Amino acid sequence: MPPPHVHSYNRHVTGLILFAHGARDPRWAEPFERLKRKVQTARPGVPVALAYLEIMEPDLAGAADQLIAAGCRSLRIVPIFLGQGGHVREDLPAIVAALVARHPAIAIALVTPVGEHDAVLDRIADVAIEGLPD
C-alpha cells in the first residue's frame, strides 16, 4: 500500500518530485509543503512528492520509490533551487544517474531548476519591489 500522501488512484503515469536542499530546522520544509499543496490543487490526481538533498527525508531515491510503488511509470524531477551551484551541477545529476540505473524501466526527466526560469525571477522581483514608493 502506498504512503498516504501518494495517490494510488492516479490517472497519470508521471509522478512529480519537487526537489529541495534540506536543513536541520524542520520549518525549512514549510514553504515546500505549501508548494506541494499548490501543485496538487492545480493538478489534482498528479502524484507529487517532496524530496531533499540532505538532512531531511525523504531523499530523492525514497521519493522516487514511493511514486513508482504508487504506479508511476515516469518521473519529472523539478529542482527547487534558485541557482546552479555544485549541488545542482554535480550532485544532482549523479543522484539521478544512480536512480536511472536502479529503475531502468522508468522514464526519468530532470528539468531546469526553477530559478533559471524568467517567469520565476520576474515574480520574485515583483514581490521584492511590492510596497516600495514609486
N, C-alpha and C positions, 0 to 999 in steps of 0.2 A: 504494500500500500504506500503511495507516495506521501511525502510530508504534507501537512495540512495547507501550507502556503503555495503548493504547486497544484494546479488544476489538472486532474487526470481526465476530465471530460473535454479537454481542449479539442477544438475543431481545426486547429492549426498544427502543423507538424514542426514549425520553427519556434524554438524557445528563445527568449531574450535574456541575456545576462548583462546586468549593469555592474561594471567592474570598477571598484574604487580602491584607494590606498589602504585604509585601515588605520586604527590608532588604539592606544591603550584606554582612552576615555570612551566609554560606551555612548556618550552623547554625540560622538563623531558620526555615528550611523544615522542619526535622526533625519538629516536632510536627504539621505539616500533612501530611507524608508518612505519619506514623503514623495520623492521622485518615483519610486516604485509604484506607490498608490496612484499617482497621476497617470503613469503609463497604463496601469491596469484599468483605470477609468476610461482613458482614451481608446484603449483596445481591449475590451472585455473578452475573456476567453484565451488571450495570448498568454502562455505561461511565462512568467517573469521571475527571475531570481536575482538576488544581490550576491556579489562575491567580492572578496577583499584580497589584496596582495599579501598583506602581512598582519599579524596580531589578531585580527578579528576573523570570525567564522561566518559562513563557510568560505573556503578558499575557492579558486576558480574550478579546480577539479571536482570539489564537493558539489558546487552549484551545478556543474555540467552533469554529474552523475544523477542529481535529483531530477533534472529536466529530462534526461534520457530515460530514467526509470518511469517517468510520467508519460512516456510515449513520443517525445520529440525525436525527430529524425534529422533535424538540423538545428544549429545553434548560431545565434548572432551575438557577438560579444562587443559591447559598447563601453570603451574606457571612459570613465567619468573623471578625466584629468584635463586641466587647462593647458598644460604644456607637454612637450615630448622630451622629458628628461630621460635619464638612464633606465628608469623603471619601464617606461613605455617603449623606448627604442630597443632595449636589450632584454630585460627580464620578461616582459610580457610575451614577445614572440617565442622565447624559449619555452615558456609555460604552455603556450598554445600548441607549439610543435609536439610537446610531450602528450598533450591532450589528444591531438590528431592521431598520434601513434597508438595511443591507448584505445581510441574509438575510431578505427578506420572506416567503418560503415556510416559514420555520422558526418554530414557536411558542416564544417565549422568556418564561420566568417568572422574575422577580426576587422572591425571598422575603424575609421579615423577617430581619434579622441575628440570628445565634444568641444574642447577648447580650440580646436582647429577650424571650427565652422564659424563663418562670419555672422550667421544669424544668432549664435550663442553670444559672441563677443558684442554684437550690436545691443542685445538685450541687457547684458551686464553693463555696458556703457550707459544705457537708459536708466538703469537702477542707480548707477553711481552719480549721475547728474540730477536725478529726481530731487526736487525741492531746492535746488540751487537758485539764487536770484538770477533773473535774466540779465 
